[in-house]
Amino acid sequence: MKICALTALLGTVFVGSRPAIRARASLSAPTYYIAVSARLQDAQHVRFEGASNVPPGAKISINVAKFSGYGWTSYSADNCSSVNDEGLFAGQLTPKPGLEFPRSGDLVVAATFQTNLCRPQASPVLEALGKKGQRLANVKDGDVTELAGLSDNPQIYQVSGWYYGIEAIARVQ
């Protein structure tokens, strides 16, 4: 009886002394980001969903590929998915004609935002991010120049024509 009472008392003390879990203030990303995940539904369908804090209406380029040596082989055409007001995008991809998605587990999905992909991008998107995406770099007065090395954005890249973009690659589950 004493052991039961002691166990109950200790349980109360330890449970009662647990630190309170507090709701944390909403955190915002210090830069623009993109995130994606994907699931193989069958040989003809890959379902994707993602999130980004680029402006609503921005069009994200999505495709499925398989790594091959130092590059990759595209299994789907580039598709475009618009970011909604909550910062989410989703859709379904199908393989290129004559192909099937293999169940080998080595497929990836790439989600890319770049202003010259998925044209036309909406005017408010271009106004917010720059015609060439230079404001994705989060560099003050982001002129079109070499910004990738100056940026604190880990996803930023620059391509010829001084276009900037952000990209996330995820393994298809």
N, C-alpha and C positions, 0 to 999 in steps of 0.2 A: 504494500500500500504506500509506504514512504517513497519507493522508487517511482511509482506512477505519479505521485504528487510532485516529486522533484522534476521528473521529465516534463510534466505539464507546465511547471513554473519556468524551467529553462526554455522550453519552446516558446512561451509567452515573452520571456525576456529577449530572446534572439529575434523573434519575429517583430516584436515591438521596437527593437533598436535598429531595424533595417533603415537605411537612409531613404527618405521619401523620393519617389521618382517625380521629377518636375517636368512639366511641359516646357519645351525649349522654344525660344523665339524662332520664327521662320528664318532660315539661313538662305542667303542668295549666293550664287556663284560669283566669284570675282571677275570672271570672263564669260564669254559665250561658250556653250558646250553642246554636245550632241551625244546621246546614248541610244543603243539599240540592242534588241534581243530577237532571236528568231527560232522557230520550231519547224521541223520537217513534218508535214502532215501526211504526205504520201509522195510517190514518185513524180507527181505533177504539181504539188503545192507546198510552198514554204510560207508560213504566216510570220509577219514581223510586227513589232511594236517598239516605239521609241519615245524619247522625250528630248526636248531642246528648249533653250531660252532665247532662240532667235525670234524675231517678231512673228505674231500670228499671221498665217497666210504664206509664210516662207515655204518654198518647195524644196524638199529633200530628195536627192537622187539615191535610189536603193537598187542594189543588185546582189546576186548570189554568184559566188565563184569558188573554185577549188585551187589551193596552192599547188603550183607545179614548178619545181626547180626554184629559180629566183623570181618567178612571176606568178601569175595565176591564169586559170582558164575560166572565162565567164560562162556560167550556166544559164543565166537569164539576161534579157535585155535590160538596159537601164530603165527604171520606172521612177515616177515622181509621186511623192506623197506630201500633202500640205500639213503644216503644223496648225493645230486648232488653237482656240483661245486659252486652253489650259496648258498649252505647250506640249501636247501629245500628237503623235502620228502613228498610223497603223495601216496594214494592208496585207495583201496576199500576192506572191510572185509565182509565175509559172516558168518552166524552162523554155529555152529557145527551141524552135521547131526541130524535131528529130532527136532531142535529148530528153533524158529523165534525170531527176535529182537522185544521186546515189545515196544509199543508206550507210555509207562507209564512215560517216562521222567526221569527215574532213572538209565539209563545206563551211564557208563563211559568208556572212552578209555584211556588206559595206553600206553605211549611211553617210552621205556626203552633202554638205551644204557649200555651194560655191555659186556666186551670183550669175555666172554665165552657163550654169547647168539648169535644166528644167525651166527654160525660158518660156514665157516672160515671167520674171519675178515681179511681184506687186510693187508699185511705186513707194508705199510706206516702208517696205522691206529695204529697198535700195536707199531710201532717205536715211533710215536708221543705221544701216551697215556699210554704206558707201557703194558706189556703182561697181567697184571691183572687190568689195568685201574688206576693204582696208580697216574698217572699224571693228572687225572681228578680233583684231590684234590687241584691242584695249590699250592702245598707246595714245597718249594725249595728242590731239591734232593729227591723227593718223593719216598723213599724206601717203600717196602711192610711192612707196620706196621699200627698201629691205626692212621689214618690220618683224619678221619671224624671230630674229635674235634679240630684239628689244622687248618682245611681248612676254607677259607672264601666263599666256594661254598655252597650255601644254598640247592642245590639239591643232594649233594653227599651222598651216603650211602655205607656201607660195609657189605658184606655177608661172610659166612664161606668160607674158602679157600683163604682168604685175597683178594677177588675180590671187586673192586669198581665199582660203576655205578652211573648214573644220571637218573632221571625219572620225568615225568610230567603226571599228570592225569587231564583229562578234561571231563566235562559233555557232553554227546552226545546231540546235539540240535535237 
